[in-house]
Amino acid sequence: MKIEKFIEEVKQKYPESDIEVINQKRLMIKIPRGLLLKVTDYIFNVRELRYIIVSAMDSQDGYEIIYHYSDDASGWIINLNVLLPHNLPEVESITPVVYGAEWIEREIMDLLGITFLNHPKPERFLMAESWPEGEYPFRRKENKE
């Protein structure tokens, strides 16, 4: 994949995105949460990049969700970044597009309390049934409810 061409395509298709080359083989695409399913479909189904994993963290600015994809032929890692506000930690589930994301989204629900809208199985995955409702072990202290 010619990364310059890919960047231009993304800029043209999704002008609301903010694209940053992190290093020689990593690209970060920051998007508003409303574009997540469209950009995921483009990356996964149109460009046929390999889904790796989803990671998430509670930062000072909000909940950051990073979707990791690989262009195995070129070695480029494409990160799709969505920032959710602390007061509204919800985003569409990518599981309808990338079925392999089902379990990791459930883990993120348990650990950070992020709601993945339209998730096919939005139930606990890691935490015991006895774990207190509304307690999320990976939230920063000031963001605990």
N, C-alpha and C positions, 0 to 999 in steps of 0.2 A: 504494500500500500504506500503510495506517495502521500506522506503526511500533509504536505502543503495543499494538495488537491482535496484531501479529506477535510482539512480546516476550512477551506473556501466553501465546500459543499455545506458544512454545518452552519457556517455564518450566513449563507444564502437562505437555507431552509429554516433556520432558527435564529433570527437576528437578535432575539432577547438573550441568547446565550453569551457567556463570557468565557473565552477560551484562553488557556495559558499552557505553554509548553513548560513542564516542570523540569525535565532534564532530557538527555539524548534519546530516551525511549518511552517517556511518559507524558501524556497529555491530559489536562484537567479541563472538563467542560462543565461550567456552572450554569444551571438552568433553574427557572422558577418551577415550583412543584407542579403547576398545571400542564407543563410540557412533558412530564416524565414518561407517560405511556407512548407518546408520539416519538420522542427521541429514542426510547428503548426499542421500539419496533424498528426504527431506522437502523440503529446500531446492530441489533441482533438478527433481524430478518432480512433487511435490505443489504446492509454491508457484510452480514454474516460473520460478525466478530464473535469469538467464543466467550460465553459468560464464565466468569471466574467465581465471584462471591460478592456479597454486599457487606459493608462494614458501617458502623454508626458510632457516634460519640456525642456526648453532651459538652458543648463548648460554651464559651461566654456569649457567643452570638446567637446560639440556638442549637437545635439538634442537627448535626450534619450526617447525612446519609450519603455514602459513596458506593456507587455501583462500579465494579471492576470488570473490564472486558479486555480480551487479548486479540491482537491481530497476529496469529502465530507465524504467518509467512514473513512478516517484517520485524517481529519482535516488539512492536509498539504495544504499550498498555494504555488503554483509554479509560479514564475515570470520569464517571458522570456524577456530579455533586449537586445535591439538593439540600438547601438549608431550611429547616422548619423553625418557626418561632416557638419559644418556650411555652407560650400560652395556647398554642394550637398544634400539638405534635401529631399531625396526621397527614398521610400522603396515600395516593393510590398504590395498591399492590401491583407489582410487575408480574406476579404469578400468571395472570392470563396470557402474557406474552412470553415469559421465560419461566416455564413450570419449575425448573430447578431452584428457584428462589423461595419456594414455599417454606422450607424449614428455617432458613436463616431469617426470613421476615418474622417468623414466630419467635425465634430466639430474641430478636431485637424488641419485639413486643414485651416479652417477659423481662428483659434486662433494663430497658429504657422507657417503657410505657408508651412507645410510639404506636399509633393506630394505623394499620395498613388497610385502607378502605377497599371493599370488595375482595378481601382475601377469602379463598375458598374454605379455609379451616382455621378461623381466628380463635384458637384455644391455646391454653398453656402448652409449652413444649419442654422447657428446662426446669421451671420452678415447680416445687411440690404443690399439690392441691391445698395443703395447709398454709402455704405462704400467704401473708396478709395481702388482701386486695389493695391496690394503689401504692404498694411499696415496690420500688424499682432500684435494684442494687447498683446500677451503673450511672444513676443520675448524680450530678454534682450536688453537694450538700445544700446549696442555696436554692436548688430547683426541686427538691423533694417536697411532695405535697403533704 
